[in-house]
Amino acid sequence: MRSNTYQFKPLNVGRFVVWSGFALVLAVAPLVFTSSLSQTMLSQMGVAIIVCLSYNMLLGQGGMLSFGHAVHSGLGAFLAIHVLTLVDAGKLHVPVSLIPLAGGLGGLAFAVLLGWVTTKKSGTTFAMITLGIGELVAAMSLMFPGVFGGEGGISGDRVTGAHPLGITFGPQIQLYYLIAIYTFICTALMFAFTRTPLGRMLNAVRDNPERVEFVGYDTQKVRYFAFLVAGFFAGISGGLAALNFELVTSEVVSGYRSGAYLLFTFLGGATFFFGPIIGGILMVLATVVLSELTRAWLLYLGLAFLFMVMYAPGGIASLIMMNVRVASFGKLRQLLVHYLALAATAFVILVGAAALIEMVYHVQLNAGQGPGVAFMGATLNVNALGSWLGAGLVMGVGIVLFELTRRQFARKWSAVQEYIENETRRREAL
C-alpha cells in the first residue's frame, strides 16, 4: 500500500556552517576593523562581491565572456542616484534602504533592452557585441550631461528621507551593515539560482549547446534569462555603490570597469561559486591598497593575471579546492614544507623583480625627484650600477632556487596524487 507520509531531505550541516560563518564574518568585520578607511573598504568589498558574482553567472556558469558588464552596474548606479536625488528633493518617498533595488531594476531594464540582441550569439561573437555595447554606452555617458552629469557626474545625499530607529546612513558603519545585508541576501539568491532548473540548464548550454537544442531547449532563451538575472544583481551592486560614494560618474560604465570585473572574477576562480567572492575582495585590495603603495600596481596586477592564466587557470578557488581534496586524504601536512619553500623562493623573486620595476618607473616618471628610490626600508640609487646588478642578482638567485624547489614539489605532488587515486579506487572497490 502506498504511504501518504512526506519525507524531508536531511539537513546539510556543512552548508549551514558555511553560510552561518559567512554571515558571522559580515557581522563581525567592522567590529574588528574599526577605522573609517577599513569600514569604507569593507563596504566596497561587499559591493564588489555582488557584482563579481553576477558577472560569474555569465562567465563561469554560462560560458559567456562579456566585456560590457559595467553597463548594467553603472546604469543601475545612475538610476539609483537619480532616485536618491528625487527623494532628497521631496518628490519621491522611498526609503534609502530600498534605493539599491531601484538600481537592480535599472540593470534589469537595460538587460531586457540589450540582452535579446546580445544573446543571439555565443562565444567570440557575444564577447564582441558586449564590447561594442559597452563602448557605446561609455561614449553616450559623456554625450548626454543632463542624464549622466557630464565629466563631473551626479552627486547625492544618502542622509535624507525618513530615519527609522535613528538610522540615517550617515555613519559609515550604518551603511556597511546595509551593504552587508544586501551582500548576504544577493549571494544566497545567486547560489540558489545555480540550483534551479534554469541554472542547471545554463551549465548545460555552456558545456554542450548542441545537445541542449537536441533535447528541445532554446539556448538563446536560456542565455537571455541568465543575462537578465545577472543584470538585476549587477544593478543592485551599482545602487549600493551610489549610496556608498554619493557620486556616480561616467567611469562606472567604462571599459576599464568591465575589464576589472573580468580580471578579478577570473583571478578568484570562475569555475567555483565562491571564487568571485575572493575576486571581489582582491579587487578592492588592489585598487585601494596596492595602488597607494606603488604607481606600477597595474603592471603587478597584469603579471599576476598572466601567471594565473598560465599555471592556475581555475583561479585561487581551484588551488584551494585542490588542497582541500589533498587534506581530506590526510596528505596536506606532507606538502606544507614544500609550500613554505615555494613561498620563500617566490618572495625572493618578487623582491628582485619589484626593485627593478620600481627603479624603471622612477627613471621614466620621477627622474626629476633625484636618483633615490625608497624600497622596503632601503634606498636604491638608479644611477648606480650596483643597484641594478643587485636587484637582478636577487631575482636570478630566486628563480634558480624556485625552480629547484618546484621540481621537488612536483615529485611530491605526483606521489600524493597517485596515492589519492589508488585510495579512491580501493574505496570504490569496497
Residue pairs with C-beta under 8 A, 6 or more apart in sequence:
19 188
22 184
22 187
23 184
26 46
26 180
26 183
26 184
27 180
29 42
29 180
30 38
30 39
30 42
30 173
30 176
30 177
33 39
33 41
33 42
36 172
39 172
39 173
39 176
40 172
40 244
41 284
41 285
41 288
41 289
42 176
43 172
43 175
43 176
43 179
43 240
43 244
44 241
44 244
44 284
44 288
45 280
45 281
45 284
46 176
46 179
46 180
46 182
46 183
46 240
47 179
47 183
47 237
47 240
47 241
47 244
47 280
48 237
48 264
48 279
48 280
48 281
48 283
48 284
49 183
49 187
49 276
49 277
49 280
49 281
50 182
50 183
50 186
50 187
50 233
50 234
50 236
50 237
50 240
50 280
51 69
51 73
51 233
51 234
51 237
51 238
51 261
51 280
52 261
52 264
52 265
52 268
52 276
52 277
52 279
52 280
52 283
53 186
53 187
53 190
53 233
53 273
53 276
53 277
53 280
54 69
54 72
54 73
54 190
54 229
54 230
54 231
54 232
54 233
54 234
54 237
55 66
55 69
55 230
55 234
55 261
55 262
55 265
55 276
56 265
56 270
56 273
56 275
56 276
57 190
57 193
57 202
57 226
57 229
57 230
57 233
58 64
58 65
58 66
58 69
58 226
58 227
58 230
59 65
59 66
59 262
59 265
59 266
59 270
60 265
60 270
60 271
60 272
60 275
60 276
61 194
61 199
61 202
61 203
61 206
61 226
62 202
62 203
62 205
62 206
62 222
62 223
62 226
63 122
63 205
63 206
63 207
64 119
64 122
64 126
64 206
64 223
64 226
64 227
65 123
65 126
65 127
65 262
66 126
66 127
66 130
66 258
66 262
67 127
67 128
67 130
67 131
67 134
67 255
67 258
67 259
67 262
68 130
68 131
68 132
68 133
68 134
68 135
68 137
68 255
68 258
69 130
69 230
69 234
69 258
69 261
69 262
70 134
70 252
70 253
70 254
70 255
70 257
70 258
70 261
71 110
71 114
71 133
71 134
71 137
71 253
71 258
72 107
72 110
72 111
72 230
72 231
72 234
72 235
72 238
73 107
73 234
73 235
73 237
73 238
73 241
73 252
73 257
73 261
74 137
74 141
74 238
74 248
74 252
74 253
74 254
74 257
75 106
75 107
75 110
75 137
75 235
75 238
75 253
76 103
76 104
76 106
76 107
76 110
76 234
76 235
76 236
76 237
76 238
76 239
77 103
77 238
77 239
77 241
77 242
77 248
77 252
78 106
78 147
78 148
78 154
78 238
78 242
78 248
78 252
79 102
79 103
79 105
79 106
79 235
79 239
80 99
80 100
80 102
80 103
80 106
80 238
80 239
80 242
80 243
80 248
81 154
81 155
81 156
81 242
81 247
81 248
82 154
83 92
83 94
83 99
83 102
84 96
84 99
84 156
84 157
84 158
84 160
84 242
84 243
85 154
85 156
86 92
87 93
87 94
87 96
87 99
87 160
87 161
88 156
88 157
88 160
88 161
93 161
94 102
94 161
95 161
95 162
95 164
96 158
96 160
96 161
96 169
96 243
97 169
97 178
99 239
99 242
99 243
100 182
100 236
100 239
100 240
100 243
101 236
101 239
102 239
103 235
103 236
103 237
103 238
103 239
103 240
103 242
104 232
104 233
104 235
104 236
104 239
105 232
105 235
106 235
106 238
106 239
107 231
107 232
107 233
107 234
107 235
107 236
107 238
108 228
108 231
108 232
108 235
110 231
110 235
111 227
111 228
111 230
111 231
111 232
112 228
112 231
114 133
115 224
115 227
115 228
115 231
116 224
117 129
118 126
118 129
118 130
118 133
118 227
119 126
119 220
119 223
119 224
119 227
120 220
121 129
122 209
122 219
122 223
131 255
134 253
134 255
134 258
135 255
137 253
138 250
138 253
138 254
138 255
140 148
141 148
141 250
141 253
142 148
142 150
142 151
142 250
148 154
148 250
149 248
149 249
149 250
150 250
151 249
151 250
152 249
153 247
153 248
153 249
153 250
154 247
154 248
154 249
155 246
155 247
156 242
156 246
156 247
157 246
158 169
158 170
158 175
158 243
158 246
159 168
159 169
159 170
167 174
168 174
169 175
169 178
169 243
175 243
175 244
178 240
178 243
179 240
179 244
182 236
182 240
186 233
186 236
186 237
187 277
189 233
190 233
190 273
191 273
193 199
193 229
194 200
194 273
198 222
198 225
198 226
201 212
201 217
201 222
202 222
202 223
202 226
204 211
204 212
204 217
205 212
205 217
205 219
205 222
205 223
209 219
212 219
212 222
213 219
238 252
241 248
241 252
242 248
251 257
260 283
260 287
263 301
263 305
264 276
264 279
264 280
264 282
264 283
264 286
265 275
265 276
265 279
266 279
266 305
266 308
266 309
266 315
267 278
267 279
267 282
267 304
267 305
267 308
267 315
267 316
268 275
268 276
268 277
268 278
268 279
268 280
268 281
268 282
268 315
268 316
268 317
269 275
269 276
269 278
269 279
269 314
269 315
269 316
269 317
269 318
269 320
270 276
270 315
271 314
271 315
271 317
271 318
272 314
272 315
272 317
272 318
272 321
274 317
275 315
275 316
275 317
275 318
278 315
278 316
278 317
279 315
279 316
286 297
286 301
290 297
290 300
290 301
291 297
294 300
294 358
294 361
295 361
295 365
296 357
296 358
296 361
299 357
300 354
300 357
308 315
308 316
312 318
312 319
323 332
323 335
325 420
326 332
326 335
326 416
326 420
329 416
329 419
329 420
329 423
331 416
331 419
331 420
334 412
334 416
335 409
335 412
335 413
335 416
338 405
338 408
338 409
338 412
338 413
339 409
341 405
341 408
341 409
342 402
342 405
342 406
342 409
345 398
345 401
345 402
345 405
346 398
346 402
347 398
348 394
348 395
348 397
348 398
348 401
348 402
349 395
349 398
349 399
349 402
350 398
351 376
351 394
351 395
351 398
352 391
352 392
352 393
352 394
352 395
352 396
352 397
352 398
353 395
354 375
355 375
355 380
355 387
355 390
355 391
355 394
355 395
356 388
356 391
356 392
356 395
358 373
358 375
358 380
359 373
359 380
359 382
359 387
359 388
359 391
362 369
362 373
362 382
363 382
371 381
371 382
371 383
371 384
372 379
372 380
372 381
372 382
373 379
373 380
373 381
373 382
380 387
380 391
381 387
382 388
